[in-house]
Amino acid sequence: MATDRRNAGRRAAPILIVTFVCWTLVACAPRYAGNAPTDERQYDCDGGESFSATFSEGQVRIDVDGYSYDLQKRPASVGVRYGARRVAFAQDEDRAALIGAANGPYKGCIETNFRFEK
């Protein structure tokens, strides 16, 4: 049986073009030097308490009263939830609550300051 190779080049050309375009898009995609972008938010809570939250890639770092807590993103039915061991942070739009942190719980918190860094 003889193989017909006359159209083999025509069939391979689109595959090569698609492969090259995909490779180019991946190779030229923007990359972040160092860490991924983060945003920092300040929250003022009931009772005059406050804390800051720095968000980055599925985690948040909470800084409150000289303590820092690194919390991982958790499933949530409403808003966004983060937690680790005995500390939990919940955020829904500009409102938040922090439970289990030093001198807490921090309830009735409202976002008062926002800063985004690349």
Beta strands, then each sheet from edge to edge (+ up, - down):
strand 1: 38-44
strand 2: 50-56
strand 3: 59-64
strand 4: 67-74
strand 5: 80-84
strand 6: 87-92
strand 7: 95-99
strand 8: 106-117
sheet 1: 1+ 2- 3+ 4- 5+ 6- 7+ 8- 1+
end
